[in-house]
Amino acid sequence: MKRSEIYSDLRAIEPCFVRLDGRNFKRTLDRLGFEKPYDARLRDGFVNAALRLFRESGLDPVFIYTFSDEVSVFFRNLPFDRRVEKIDSVLASFFASALTIELGVDTPLAFDSRIVCVHPETIVDYLHWRQAECFRNCLNSYVYYALRKGGVGDAGESYPIDGKEAARIMKGMKAPDMHELLFSCGININDVDAWQRRGMLVYNEECTKEGLNPFAGEHVVTSRRRIVVDMDIPLFSSSAGQVLVGQLCNRL
Protein backbone atom coordinates (compact mmCIF):
# COMPACT_ATOMS: atom_id res chain seq x y z
CA MET A 1 0.00 0.00 0.00
CA LYS A 2 2.96 2.33 0.50
CA ARG A 3 3.25 2.54 -3.28
CA SER A 4 -0.25 3.99 -3.38
CA GLU A 5 1.01 7.20 -1.73
CA ILE A 6 1.77 8.53 -5.19
CA TYR A 7 2.21 12.17 -4.10
CA SER A 8 4.36 11.60 -1.02
CA ASP A 9 7.65 12.11 -2.87
CA LEU A 10 6.61 15.32 -4.62
CA ARG A 11 9.20 17.99 -3.73
CA ALA A 12 8.96 21.78 -3.85
CA ILE A 13 11.66 24.08 -5.22
CA GLU A 14 13.32 26.74 -3.07
CA PRO A 15 12.85 29.61 -2.44
CA CYS A 16 9.09 29.66 -2.15
CA PHE A 17 6.05 31.03 -0.38
CA VAL A 18 3.55 28.84 1.42
CA ARG A 19 0.23 30.68 1.19
CA LEU A 20 -2.51 29.89 3.68
CA ASP A 21 -6.10 31.00 3.11
CA GLY A 22 -8.87 30.85 5.66
CA ARG A 23 -11.76 28.56 4.77
CA ASN A 24 -15.29 30.00 5.12
CA PHE A 25 -13.93 32.77 7.35
CA LYS A 26 -16.70 35.25 6.55
CA ARG A 27 -19.31 32.85 7.89
CA THR A 28 -17.15 31.99 10.90
CA LEU A 29 -16.49 35.64 11.80
CA ASP A 30 -20.19 36.42 11.50
CA ARG A 31 -20.90 33.77 14.12
CA LEU A 32 -18.16 35.09 16.39
CA GLY A 33 -19.44 38.67 16.27
CA PHE A 34 -16.30 40.43 15.05
CA GLU A 35 -16.59 44.06 14.01
CA LYS A 36 -16.86 44.81 10.29
CA PRO A 37 -15.06 45.45 8.07
CA TYR A 38 -12.00 45.05 10.36
CA ASP A 39 -11.53 44.02 13.95
CA ALA A 40 -8.31 44.59 15.91
CA ARG A 41 -8.90 41.36 17.83
CA LEU A 42 -8.71 39.35 14.61
CA ARG A 43 -5.64 41.32 13.48
CA ASP A 44 -3.90 40.57 16.77
CA GLY A 45 -4.94 36.93 16.54
CA PHE A 46 -3.25 36.55 13.17
CA VAL A 47 -0.13 38.41 14.34
CA ASN A 48 0.18 36.27 17.46
CA ALA A 49 -0.41 33.08 15.49
CA ALA A 50 2.41 34.17 13.16
CA LEU A 51 4.63 34.76 16.19
CA ARG A 52 3.84 31.25 17.40
CA LEU A 53 4.87 29.91 14.00
CA PHE A 54 8.24 31.62 14.40
CA ARG A 55 8.76 30.57 18.01
CA GLU A 56 7.06 27.23 18.45
CA SER A 57 6.73 25.42 15.12
CA GLY A 58 10.36 24.36 14.79
CA LEU A 59 10.31 25.72 11.24
CA ASP A 60 12.54 28.48 9.94
CA PRO A 61 10.59 31.04 7.89
CA VAL A 62 12.34 34.17 6.66
CA PHE A 63 9.26 36.37 7.03
CA ILE A 64 5.47 36.24 7.05
CA TYR A 65 3.17 38.63 5.16
CA THR A 66 -0.47 38.64 6.20
CA PHE A 67 -3.71 40.47 5.52
CA SER A 68 -7.37 39.66 5.98
CA ASP A 69 -7.47 35.84 6.36
CA GLU A 70 -4.45 35.22 4.13
CA VAL A 71 -0.90 34.37 5.26
CA SER A 72 2.18 34.10 3.02
CA VAL A 73 5.14 32.38 4.70
CA PHE A 74 8.45 32.78 2.86
CA PHE A 75 11.10 30.07 3.10
CA ARG A 76 14.64 30.10 1.80
CA ASN A 77 15.24 26.61 3.18
CA LEU A 78 12.20 24.36 3.26
CA PRO A 79 11.52 21.89 6.09
CA PHE A 80 10.60 18.21 5.73
CA ASP A 81 13.06 17.57 2.90
CA ARG A 82 10.89 19.84 0.69
CA ARG A 83 7.99 17.34 0.68
CA VAL A 84 4.91 19.17 -0.61
CA GLU A 85 2.28 17.13 1.25
CA LYS A 86 4.12 17.49 4.55
CA ILE A 87 4.74 21.23 4.19
CA ASP A 88 1.17 22.05 3.21
CA SER A 89 -0.48 19.90 5.87
CA VAL A 90 1.76 20.96 8.77
CA LEU A 91 1.66 24.69 7.99
CA ALA A 92 -2.11 24.76 7.56
CA SER A 93 -2.82 22.70 10.67
CA PHE A 94 -0.31 24.56 12.85
CA PHE A 95 -1.64 27.99 11.91
CA ALA A 96 -5.27 26.93 12.35
CA SER A 97 -4.47 25.55 15.80
CA ALA A 98 -2.46 28.64 16.79
CA LEU A 99 -5.20 31.02 15.66
CA THR A 100 -7.85 28.99 17.49
CA ILE A 101 -5.81 29.36 20.70
CA GLU A 102 -5.20 33.08 20.15
CA LEU A 103 -8.84 33.89 19.46
CA GLY A 104 -10.09 31.61 22.22
CA VAL A 105 -12.89 30.23 20.07
CA ASP A 106 -14.67 26.89 20.21
CA THR A 107 -15.45 26.96 16.49
CA PRO A 108 -13.12 24.89 14.29
CA LEU A 109 -10.91 27.07 12.07
CA ALA A 110 -9.39 25.77 8.86
CA PHE A 111 -6.91 26.92 6.23
CA ASP A 112 -6.00 25.61 2.83
CA SER A 113 -2.36 25.72 1.81
CA ARG A 114 -0.42 25.97 -1.44
CA ILE A 115 3.22 26.32 -2.35
CA VAL A 116 4.24 29.13 -4.69
CA CYS A 117 7.74 28.70 -6.07
CA VAL A 118 9.53 31.94 -6.90
CA HIS A 119 12.85 33.06 -8.31
CA PRO A 120 14.87 35.49 -6.16
CA GLU A 121 14.08 38.17 -8.74
CA THR A 122 10.30 37.60 -8.47
CA ILE A 123 9.88 37.72 -4.69
CA VAL A 124 8.91 41.41 -4.85
CA ASP A 125 6.54 40.66 -7.74
CA TYR A 126 4.72 38.08 -5.63
CA LEU A 127 4.43 40.44 -2.66
CA HIS A 128 3.27 43.30 -4.87
CA TRP A 129 0.59 40.99 -6.32
CA ARG A 130 -0.69 39.98 -2.90
CA GLN A 131 -0.51 43.56 -1.56
CA ALA A 132 -2.61 44.74 -4.50
CA GLU A 133 -5.15 42.09 -3.51
CA CYS A 134 -4.96 43.39 0.07
CA PHE A 135 -5.95 46.88 -1.10
CA ARG A 136 -8.76 45.56 -3.31
CA ASN A 137 -10.04 43.55 -0.38
CA CYS A 138 -9.88 46.63 1.87
CA LEU A 139 -11.74 48.83 -0.63
CA ASN A 140 -14.40 46.22 -1.36
CA SER A 141 -14.94 45.52 2.34
CA TYR A 142 -15.48 49.16 3.24
CA VAL A 143 -17.88 49.65 0.32
CA TYR A 144 -19.81 46.48 1.12
CA TYR A 145 -20.35 47.35 4.76
CA ALA A 146 -21.07 50.99 3.96
CA LEU A 147 -23.88 49.74 1.74
CA ARG A 148 -25.06 47.26 4.36
CA LYS A 149 -25.20 50.05 6.92
CA GLY A 150 -27.46 52.17 4.77
CA GLY A 151 -28.14 52.92 1.13
CA VAL A 152 -29.62 56.08 -0.28
CA GLY A 153 -33.12 56.11 -1.71
CA ASP A 154 -34.58 58.37 -4.38
CA ALA A 155 -35.69 60.88 -1.76
CA GLY A 156 -32.30 60.86 -0.05
CA GLU A 157 -33.42 58.67 2.84
CA SER A 158 -31.16 55.99 4.28
CA TYR A 159 -32.22 52.38 4.59
CA PRO A 160 -30.48 49.09 5.44
CA ILE A 161 -29.40 46.78 2.60
CA ASP A 162 -28.97 43.02 2.90
CA GLY A 163 -25.86 41.22 1.70
CA LYS A 164 -27.33 40.09 -1.62
CA GLU A 165 -28.47 43.61 -2.49
CA ALA A 166 -25.09 45.08 -1.55
CA ALA A 167 -23.32 42.50 -3.72
CA ARG A 168 -25.70 43.28 -6.61
CA ILE A 169 -24.96 47.00 -6.39
CA MET A 170 -21.20 46.37 -6.24
CA LYS A 171 -21.18 44.05 -9.24
CA GLY A 172 -19.31 45.82 -12.01
CA MET A 173 -18.68 48.92 -9.90
CA LYS A 174 -15.42 50.63 -10.83
CA ALA A 175 -12.85 51.78 -8.29
CA PRO A 176 -13.55 55.54 -8.80
CA ASP A 177 -17.24 54.90 -8.08
CA MET A 178 -16.31 52.99 -4.94
CA HIS A 179 -14.13 55.85 -3.74
CA GLU A 180 -16.94 58.33 -4.46
CA LEU A 181 -19.43 56.21 -2.53
CA LEU A 182 -17.11 56.07 0.47
CA PHE A 183 -16.46 59.84 0.28
CA SER A 184 -20.22 60.34 0.50
CA CYS A 185 -20.13 58.31 3.72
CA GLY A 186 -17.26 60.38 5.11
CA ILE A 187 -14.62 57.70 4.49
CA ASN A 188 -11.33 58.27 2.68
CA ILE A 189 -9.86 54.83 2.09
CA ASN A 190 -6.35 56.32 2.05
CA ASP A 191 -6.83 57.45 5.65
CA VAL A 192 -7.70 54.06 7.14
CA ASP A 193 -5.02 52.19 9.10
CA ALA A 194 -2.05 51.11 6.99
CA TRP A 195 -2.34 47.47 8.10
CA GLN A 196 -5.79 47.32 6.53
CA ARG A 197 -4.62 48.75 3.20
CA ARG A 198 -1.14 47.23 2.91
CA GLY A 199 -1.03 44.24 5.23
CA MET A 200 1.53 43.36 7.90
CA LEU A 201 5.00 41.80 8.08
CA VAL A 202 6.46 39.60 10.79
CA TYR A 203 10.18 38.88 10.58
CA ASN A 204 13.43 38.37 12.47
CA GLU A 205 15.77 41.33 12.86
CA GLU A 206 19.42 41.33 13.91
CA CYS A 207 20.18 43.62 16.83
CA THR A 208 23.12 44.18 19.15
CA LYS A 209 23.11 44.11 22.94
CA GLU A 210 25.76 45.37 25.32
CA GLY A 211 26.56 43.37 28.41
CA LEU A 212 29.24 42.59 30.98
CA ASN A 213 31.38 39.48 30.86
CA PRO A 214 31.51 38.58 34.60
CA PHE A 215 34.62 36.44 34.17
CA ALA A 216 36.75 38.93 32.23
CA GLY A 217 35.14 42.02 33.73
CA GLU A 218 34.80 43.48 30.25
CA HIS A 219 31.92 45.02 28.37
CA VAL A 220 30.97 42.92 25.36
CA VAL A 221 28.62 43.42 22.42
CA THR A 222 26.62 40.42 21.25
CA SER A 223 24.28 39.91 18.32
CA ARG A 224 20.71 38.85 18.93
CA ARG A 225 17.66 38.18 16.81
CA ARG A 226 14.29 39.60 17.73
CA ILE A 227 10.94 39.21 16.04
CA VAL A 228 9.48 42.40 14.59
CA VAL A 229 5.81 43.04 13.81
CA ASP A 230 5.49 45.84 11.24
CA MET A 231 1.98 47.24 10.77
CA ASP A 232 3.08 50.21 8.69
CA ILE A 233 4.90 48.64 5.78
CA PRO A 234 5.62 50.49 2.51
CA LEU A 235 4.25 49.54 -0.87
CA PHE A 236 6.33 46.64 -2.14
CA SER A 237 6.35 48.29 -5.58
CA SER A 238 8.12 51.35 -4.15
CA SER A 239 11.89 51.71 -3.74
CA ALA A 240 11.47 51.55 0.05
CA GLY A 241 9.51 48.33 -0.27
CA GLN A 242 12.09 46.74 -2.54
CA VAL A 243 14.89 47.70 -0.16
CA LEU A 244 12.97 46.19 2.75
CA VAL A 245 12.43 42.90 0.93
CA GLY A 246 16.08 42.86 -0.11
CA GLN A 247 17.14 43.27 3.51
CA LEU A 248 14.81 40.51 4.65
CA CYS A 249 16.19 38.17 2.02
CA ASN A 250 19.81 39.21 2.68
CA ARG A 251 20.10 40.47 -0.87
CA LEU A 252 21.66 43.87 -0.08
Number of C-alpha atoms within 10 A of each C-alpha: 4 6 7 7 8 8 11 13 13 11 16 17 16 17 16 21 26 22 22 23 18 19 14 12 15 12 9 15 15 11 10 13 9 15 12 13 16 14 14 10 13 18 19 14 18 26 25 19 23 27 19 17 20 20 12 12 16 10 15 16 21 18 22 24 23 25 24 22 16 19 27 24 22 26 20 16 16 22 15 13 12 16 17 21 18 16 20 18 14 14 22 21 16 19 23 21 16 22 23 19 14 18 16 10 11 9 11 9 18 20 23 16 22 18 19 17 18 17 13 15 8 11 21 21 16 18 20 19 13 21 22 18 16 21 20 14 16 23 20 19 15 21 25 23 16 20 25 18 14 16 17 12 9 6 6 8 9 13 12 14 18 13 13 10 15 20 16 10 12 16 9 8 11 9 12 9 12 18 19 14 18 19 12 10 14 9 16 13 19 11 8 12 12 16 20 22 25 26 28 24 21 22 20 17 12 9 10 10 9 10 11 11 11 8 6 8 8 10 10 11 12 9 9 11 11 10 14 13 17 15 16 15 17 17 17 23 15 12 11 13 17 19 15 18 18 15 12 15 16 9 10 9
